[in-house]
Amino acid sequence: MADPKGFLTHGRELPARRPIDVRIRDWREVYEDFPAPALNKQAARCMDCGIPFCHNGCPLGNLIPEWNDLVYRDDWREAIERLHATNNFPEFTGRLCPAPCEAACVLGINSDPVAIKRVEVEIIDRAFDEGWVTAQPPATKTGKRVAVVGSGPAGLAAAQQLTRAGHDVVVFERADRIGGLLRYGIPEFKMEKRHIDRRLAQMRAEGTEFRAGVNVGVDVTAAGLQAEYDAVVLAGGATAWRDLPVTGRELGGVYQAMEYLPPSNKVQEGDYTVSPISAEGKHVVVIGGGDTGADCIGTALRQGAASVTQLEIMPQPPELRPGHQPWPTFPILFKTESAHEELADNGGDRVYAVSTTEFVGDAAGNVRALRLVEVEGPQGGFKPIPGTEREIPAELVTLSMGFLGPEKGALLTDLAELSGDPEGFFDARSNVKRDKSYMSGIDGVFVAGDMGRGQSLIVWAIAEGRSAAAAADRYLTGQTALPVAIPPTARPLV
């Protein structure tokens, strides 16, 4: 590395978040600009560690020490080339990935890890500002047609790779805009949608075709898709949400997170003036302590909620890496995201080790309160603790408890039948089964991302999209020059 002692002379530093009382009045991203000299110091912290475990922590195999060194040397043009060599969309991962690379950083064994995500996002933002991100259309065309179902990170990655390999690629999306959960599941304050739009402009210029508002399986049948295209990549995600079947679940005001978040994003797109599901003036309870729960918190506060409380059935995680989650694995730690800062500043609370027992309604059939009980930890089977029952006000409840796999709608039902083995088309976790080449039980139909993996990280989605594209390219042409990020059977550090 250019500065072999950088990790000794510079501490970890990240850009400041905008003042809470300012940022909850708008929907812009929460971070302030990061000065170039400060970023240079952060890149200099990357050690000459010999074996960069960050490579292994990152499913994409990002060449992290290389582009850290290039940023330190002020060679930004080459830095984006090295970053794009493994990652189609660093503007997404740099903002949204929980950074398993940082958890695997060698410096993180006994110090604060390198601020990898911050360097990554600064590289790509500068590249766009400088005009270095341009279309890369294929030199020759293969004459093969590929359908990609789903326009989230896995689908977009597969589509871009296959287009650049010379195939005619059409991306189908059932929502009215392209982007999947990047578009409607991620709030604007975490990632402004202009980042999606400028990347889609590049992909269109390369030749990728996008068809929004098409529900494959209904508007276009599975058999029709197979007949029209030489290969199909399924990248529809794991959108079957986990529910909470307790008394009162049917009351008005109780929503799944993915029912609540998309309308607020549609407000930012100009479709609505006010979200049809608004927290304004209401007591809000968010059930689920993960990233989606944090998204609901930030959204409710920006809508003007009277109060917000977050509930989590698991006990509060530790602040330091526990012994049973050793380096370089990804530890489950207590995190304070921007939404949690906002929650605390507005008198809200994060309540751990509790379980919801009932939603209580009013005379009009709407939820007015939530009953909960404290529970023992996972080792105790989440057994209720007698005498800890209580009731809290709840006029809007969001369920942010994760996903159970892909939806078994018309598309997957029909494909399962076409495979000749409906039950064997899915694995034990109800995901679409695929082999080492990402192919499903149907010849020429590949599976990438959460639809085959189950609910996972954006960085895994992109990695699988790239790998499935390479497999599809080899299937279509007998060979491929596309890089394979990682096989679907590999076990991650996360």
Number of C-alpha atoms within 10 A of each C-alpha: 19 16 18 13 14 18 22 12 10 14 15 15 15 16 14 11 13 16 12 16 11 9 18 21 12 13 19 15 16 22 16 12 12 15 9 12 9 15 20 18 20 26 31 27 29 30 23 17 13 7 10 19 20 24 19 19 23 23 27 24 18 22 19 24 19 15 25 31 21 22 25 22 16 13 13 21 16 15 25 25 17 17 21 16 14 20 23 22 20 23 21 20 20 22 17 18 15 16 21 25 31 23 27 26 27 24 20 14 14 7 13 17 21 27 22 23 23 18 21 24 18 20 24 25 16 15 18 16 9 11 8 14 18 14 15 14 19 15 8 10 13 13 10 15 18 28 23 29 28 29 30 24 31 34 33 29 26 31 33 25 24 26 27 22 21 20 24 21 25 20 23 25 24 19 18 11 15 24 22 23 19 21 24 23 21 22 25 23 22 18 21 19 19 11 15 17 14 12 19 19 13 17 23 15 14 18 21 23 18 19 17 17 14 16 18 21 18 12 10 13 16 20 13 11 17 18 10 12 17 19 22 25 27 30 32 27 31 22 19 14 18 14 15 16 10 11 12 18 18 15 17 17 22 21 20 20 23 19 15 26 25 18 20 27 24 16 14 17 15 9 12 13 11 14 19 11 17 20 25 17 14 20 20 28 28 28 26 22 20 13 16 22 25 21 24 31 27 23 24 32 23 20 21 15 20 17 23 27 21 24 22 21 22 18 15 17 14 12 11 10 18 13 8 8 11 13 18 21 18 20 22 15 13 12 12 11 13 20 24 20 13 21 23 14 12 16 11 20 16 15 17 18 18 24 21 20 19 18 23 21 20 12 7 8 13 19 23 21 21 20 16 19 20 21 22 17 16 12 7 9 9 17 15 19 12 9 8 11 16 12 15 15 18 25 26 26 30 25 24 28 21 22 18 17 22 23 19 15 11 15 19 20 15 16 22 22 12 15 15 12 13 15 12 14 22 18 13 9 12 20 23 27 20 22 13 12 19 27 23 24 22 17 12 19 21 27 33 35 31 27 25 29 25 19 21 16 20 21 26 25 29 30 31 32 34 32 27 36 34 25 23 28 23 15 17 18 10 9 12 16 9 18 15 18 21 18 16 21 12 9 9 14 17 18
